[in-house]
Amino acid sequence: MASGVFDLLHLGHVRYLEEAKKAGGENAELIVIVARDSTVEKRKGYRPVIPENQRRALVESLKVVDEAVLG
């Protein structure tokens, strides 16, 4: 399991997710929790550039990710 905002997805995000999956072992599934817009706004003081549903879909489209959910 991994979590994050993943706004303006970049190579660092992909490497983080690859390491998270690797840490789970050979047959691990990676579930990623993508922060909701409201959570980001409360914690960081601004809304993400990319809306939450699009960020979730982008993360889930990565080969290393088995499932992405909003949380």
Summary of the structure (lengths in Angstrom):
residues: 71
radius of gyration: 12.0
end to end distance: 12.4
largest distance: 38.7
contacts: 189
relative contact order: 0.27
helix: 42%
strand: 15%
